[in-house]
């Protein structure tokens, strides 16, 4: 018996919890924080530049000439980066979050978690549509997304665990971020199915790519490459890139 598209989407989203559980095995430390910031940065840059951008270019090039196609994608990327910048300004200052959590990394952690949550929401919609159109394609898509959700779960859980000094809270944060996928599928199925056209979803993905690129370059990699822990940060970034590429290759 074939699994329903909603079940496949839920299982794919829950795989972030597996990444969170793996992160809970080690005690948070400054070295681990640098490595995880690099890892998350590598995950986000690779997902944006090696997965989302090629898909968007292929889609828009079918409707637009090269110059308008490039202009549309650049505009959407810029809007995503602007959104991320505004998100950063709307969040409380580091000192306020440090007073609450006892660490000075909470702001970066919240921005990272939000960016990955936004990334997961349209992924859930895509998995649902793929499974509805072709059950075999839906299964392959869900498995591929599950593979690259594991490093995303790690990327959320480790900095959150460090900021809150709780590995359980880090694992829970990873699980919650993955639940955005079935949430996106349910919203698409019951409320806004007519709005989720291929063009709309592709544009949303480019916006999310812009958000993730900004978060990686402005928040995560500067944290990873601090002089005291630069080597773990570099190794984490390399591991994030490689694991995300494996997930993308599975598609």
C-alpha positions, -999 to 999 in steps of 0.1 A, spaced: 0 0 0 14 34 -10 19 61 17 -2 92 13 15 125 3 8 140 38 24 110 55 55 113 33 57 150 39 54 145 77 81 118 77 105 140 57 99 169 81 104 148 112 139 138 100 151 171 113 143 156 147 169 129 140 195 156 134 185 172 167 188 139 185 223 134 171 232 169 183 219 160 218 246 133 222 274 159 228 276 186 254 275 221 240 308 240 240 323 271 223 342 248 200 310 229 191 292 263 186 318 274 161 317 241 143 279 241 142 277 277 130 301 268 102 280 237 95 248 256 93 264 282 71 276 255 48 242 239 47 224 271 39 249 283 12 249 249 -5 211 245 -4 207 280 -18 234 280 -45 235 243 -55 198 234 -52 174 263 -51 191 286 -76 196 260 -104 160 249 -101 148 285 -103 170 293 -133 157 262 -151 121 272 -144 123 309 -153 144 303 -184 114 284 -198 93 316 -197 118 345 -199 148 355 -220 182 353 -202 184 389 -191 149 392 -177 153 357 -161 185 369 -143 169 401 -133 139 384 -118 160 360 -98 183 388 -86 154 408 -75 138 380 -55 172 372 -39 176 408 -29 141 409 -15 150 378 5 182 393 19 163 425 27 137 404 46 165 387 66 180 421 74 147 434 86 141 402 106 175 408 123 165 444 132 132 433 146 146 408 170 157 419 205 193 430 209 219 405 220 221 419 255 183 413 261 185 378 248 217 371 268 200 382 300 172 357 293 193 328 281 227 335 297 245 334 264 254 360 237 245 337 208 207 336 211 200 363 185 220 344 158 203 312 169 168 326 165 176 340 131 191 307 119 161 287 132 136 311 115 155 309 82 155 271 82 118 271 92 109 293 63 129 270 40 110 239 52 75 254 47 76 254 9 95 221 8 64 206 24 42 220 -3 65 207 -30 66 172 -14 28 172 -12 24 181 -49 50 157 -61 33 128 -42 -1 138 -55 11 139 -91 32 107 -90 35 85 -58 69 72 -69 82 107 -74 67 118 -41 85 89 -23 119 98 -40 113 135 -31 105 128 5 135 105 9 158 131 -6 144 159 16 146 137 46 183 131 39 191 168 37 168 176 67 192 157 90 220 182 87 195 210 89 183 196 122 219 196 134 223 232 123 193 242 144 199 220 175 235 227 183 234 265 185 200 264 203 214 240 228 244 262 234 223 293 238 198 277 262 223 253 279 199 225 272 204 197 247 168 186 250 156 221 240 180 220 211 166 187 199 130 200 203 139 232 183 151 210 155 119 189 156 97 220 155 116 235 126 109 203 106 71 204 114 69 234 91 69 209 62 37 191 71 23 224 82 30 238 47 15 208 31 -17 211 51 -21 248 44 -16 241 7 -41 213 8 -69 229 27 -66 266 24 -45 280 -5 -41 251 -30 -51 273 -59 -23 299 -50 5 274 -48 13 273 -85 48 262 -98 57 299 -104 46 310 -69 65 282 -52 97 288 -73 96 325 -64 91 316 -27 121 293 -29 143 321 -43 132 345 -16 141 318 10 174 313 -7 181 351 -3 172 348 34 196 319 39 225 334 20 222 366 42 220 346 74 250 324 64 272 354 54 261 379 80 255 357 111 268 322 109 302 323 91 314 353 111 306 333 143 323 302 129 355 319 119 364 337 151 402 333 157 399 312 188 379 284 171 386 290 134 396 254 125 364 238 139 344 265 121 361 257 88 357 220 92 320 225 102 314 246 71 331 220 49 310 192 65 278 211 60 286 217 23 294 180 17 264 166 35 240 189 19 255 181 -15 248 144 -8 212 152 0 209 172 -32 225 144 -52 198 120 -40 172 141 -59 
